[in-house]
């Protein structure tokens, strides 16, 4: 994926990872940051617009998901800057570089919102798992560990969403 030109720019730091590694990892992290920001806003879209008999439970669940994603956004952005990179976290950058499709605006019922979110959490989970492998192969075990933490939580949340859609 071609990414924003600022994604690999670094400022001086005493961290002991080679500059080329830090630059490549910053790009991977910025790609994840864009998609995580997008996913959070899509979860909030569902939170604000869900209707039906399960309204309250789903409204609360979606808010919990969004809060968790906000924590991941902060972790990812802070890791970028710890490596000497620049976190690119604006809505415009997120919209341009997210891997997720746009959230449907024509749904209101709970099951449709849960389905739409599950359809976004699954590719996000894959993005995170791929980032574990990429950052680990670059020799940045700390970033791979950050992604492992996110991966476990996202898999659990996907399970929660899918449980609403099963028998």
C-alpha positions as CSV (number, residue, x, y, z in Angstrom):
1,X,0.0,0.0,0.0
2,X,1.3,3.4,-0.9
3,X,1.1,5.5,2.2
4,X,1.3,9.1,3.2
5,X,4.8,10.6,2.6
6,X,5.1,11.8,6.2
7,X,4.5,8.2,7.5
8,X,8.2,7.3,7.4
9,X,9.7,10.6,8.5
10,X,11.7,10.4,11.7
11,X,13.1,12.8,14.2
12,X,16.3,12.0,16.2
13,X,16.0,9.6,19.0
14,X,18.4,7.5,21.1
15,X,16.3,4.4,20.8
16,X,18.6,1.5,19.7
17,X,16.6,0.3,16.6
18,X,18.2,1.1,13.3
19,X,16.7,4.1,11.5
20,X,15.5,2.0,8.5
21,X,13.7,-0.4,10.9
22,X,12.1,2.5,12.7
23,X,11.0,4.1,9.4
24,X,9.4,0.8,8.1
25,X,7.7,0.2,11.5
26,X,6.4,3.7,11.6
27,X,4.7,3.2,8.2
28,X,3.1,-0.1,9.4
29,X,1.9,1.6,12.6
30,X,0.5,4.7,10.7
31,X,-1.4,2.3,8.4
32,X,-2.9,0.6,11.5
33,X,-3.6,4.0,13.1
34,X,-5.7,5.1,10.1
35,X,-7.7,1.9,10.1
36,X,-8.2,1.9,13.9
37,X,-9.4,5.5,13.8
38,X,-11.8,4.6,11.0
39,X,-13.1,1.5,12.9
40,X,-13.7,3.6,16.0
41,X,-15.8,6.1,14.1
42,X,-17.7,3.3,12.5
43,X,-18.4,1.8,15.9
44,X,-19.7,5.2,17.1
45,X,-21.9,5.4,14.0
46,X,-23.5,2.1,15.1
47,X,-23.7,3.3,18.7
48,X,-25.6,6.5,17.8
49,X,-28.0,4.9,15.3
50,X,-28.9,1.4,16.5
51,X,-32.6,0.9,17.2
52,X,-34.9,-2.0,18.2
53,X,-35.5,-4.3,21.1
54,X,-31.8,-4.8,21.8
55,X,-31.1,-1.1,21.6
56,X,-29.8,-0.6,25.1
57,X,-27.5,-3.6,25.3
58,X,-26.1,-2.9,21.8
59,X,-25.8,0.8,22.5
60,X,-23.7,0.0,25.6
61,X,-21.7,-2.7,23.8
62,X,-20.8,-0.4,20.9
63,X,-19.8,2.3,23.3
64,X,-17.5,-0.2,25.1
65,X,-16.0,-1.2,21.8
66,X,-15.3,2.4,20.8
67,X,-13.7,3.2,24.2
68,X,-11.4,0.2,23.8
69,X,-10.4,1.3,20.2
70,X,-9.6,4.7,21.6
71,X,-7.1,3.1,23.9
72,X,-5.5,1.2,21.0
73,X,-5.3,4.4,19.0
74,X,-3.3,6.0,21.8
75,X,-1.1,3.0,22.1
76,X,-0.3,2.9,18.4
77,X,0.2,6.7,18.1
78,X,2.5,6.7,21.1
79,X,4.5,3.8,19.8
80,X,5.0,5.7,16.5
81,X,6.4,8.7,18.4
82,X,8.5,6.6,20.7
83,X,10.2,5.3,17.6
84,X,10.9,8.8,16.5
85,X,8.1,8.9,13.9
86,X,5.2,11.2,13.4
87,X,1.7,9.9,14.2
88,X,-0.7,10.8,11.4
89,X,-4.0,10.7,13.1
90,X,-6.4,13.1,11.4
91,X,-9.8,12.1,10.1
92,X,-8.7,12.9,6.5
93,X,-5.6,10.7,6.7
94,X,-7.7,7.9,8.3
95,X,-10.4,8.1,5.6
96,X,-7.8,8.0,2.8
97,X,-5.7,5.1,4.2
98,X,-8.1,2.8,6.1
99,X,-8.6,-0.7,4.7
100,X,-12.2,-0.7,5.8
101,X,-15.3,-0.1,3.6
102,X,-17.6,2.7,4.5
103,X,-20.2,1.9,7.2
104,X,-23.8,1.6,5.7
105,X,-25.9,4.6,6.6
106,X,-29.2,3.0,5.7
107,X,-29.4,0.5,8.6
108,X,-31.0,0.9,12.0
109,X,-31.8,-2.5,13.4
110,X,-29.4,-4.1,15.8
111,X,-28.6,-7.3,13.8
112,X,-27.6,-5.2,10.8
113,X,-25.3,-3.0,12.9
114,X,-23.7,-6.1,14.5
115,X,-23.2,-7.7,11.1
116,X,-21.7,-4.5,9.7
117,X,-19.3,-4.3,12.6
118,X,-18.3,-8.0,12.4
119,X,-17.6,-7.4,8.7
120,X,-15.1,-4.7,9.7
121,X,-13.6,-6.3,12.8
122,X,-12.6,-9.4,10.8
123,X,-10.3,-7.6,8.3
124,X,-9.0,-5.4,11.1
125,X,-8.0,-8.5,13.0
126,X,-6.2,-9.7,10.0
127,X,-4.4,-6.4,9.5
128,X,-3.3,-6.5,13.2
129,X,-2.0,-10.2,12.8
130,X,-0.1,-9.3,9.6
131,X,1.5,-6.4,11.5
132,X,2.6,-8.8,14.2
133,X,4.5,-10.8,11.6
134,X,5.9,-7.7,9.8
135,X,7.2,-5.9,12.9
136,X,8.6,-9.1,14.3
137,X,10.4,-9.9,11.1
138,X,11.9,-6.4,11.2
139,X,13.3,-7.1,14.6
140,X,10.9,-4.8,16.6
141,X,9.6,-7.3,19.3
142,X,8.1,-4.4,21.3
143,X,5.8,-3.3,18.5
144,X,5.0,-6.9,17.7
145,X,4.0,-7.3,21.4
146,X,1.8,-4.2,21.2
147,X,0.1,-5.7,18.2
148,X,-0.3,-9.1,20.0
149,X,-2.1,-7.3,22.8
150,X,-4.5,-5.6,20.4
151,X,-5.0,-8.8,18.4
152,X,-6.2,-10.8,21.5
153,X,-8.7,-8.0,22.4
154,X,-10.0,-7.7,18.8
155,X,-10.5,-11.4,18.4
156,X,-12.5,-11.4,21.6
157,X,-14.6,-8.5,20.4
158,X,-15.2,-10.2,17.1
159,X,-16.4,-13.3,19.0
160,X,-18.8,-11.0,21.0
161,X,-20.2,-9.6,17.8
162,X,-20.5,-13.0,16.1
163,X,-22.2,-14.5,19.1
164,X,-25.1,-12.1,18.5
165,X,-25.4,-13.4,15.0
166,X,-25.5,-17.1,15.8
167,X,-28.5,-19.4,16.6
